Amino acid sequence: MKKKAMLEHWAGLEANQQLNPLPVAYKHEGSTYAEDGIRITGSEQWIDSVLSRVKDLLCDESGSTRLQVVYKQSTDRETREPIDSFNCYIQVHERGGEAQAVNRMIEGSAKRRGHQVNYLEML
């Protein structure tokens, strides 16, 4: 897509569209480059400002999916020394069948006691 068409497309998007990434399949092998995901690079301030706008992805840390996340300081390609830049990657991965079954049991037990499971608190 050429720049003009892309900017028009972007401007026409509704601000309240739900983020709904397709999870990377359980036991996926090889690169996940072509899978749904977010890559943010630059200063910590920039990365944090973008992350603050995609908080609804946190609900994908659940009984059936998990968030694969990386947030680290970048390094120089030649010297491997840290540089004044950071990188952040986010993808949703499908949990395995056994983990999903156990999590359903935990959720059922919590529901019977009037509670809700918060997977972020379980980390």
Buried (B, 14 or more C-beta within 10 A) or exposed (E): EEEEEEEEEEEEEEEEEEBEBEBBEEEEEEEBEEBBBBEBEBEEEBBEEEBEEEEEBEEBBBBBBBBBEEBEEEEEEEEEEEEEBBBBBBBBBBBEEEBBEEBEEBBEEEEEEEEEBEBEEEE
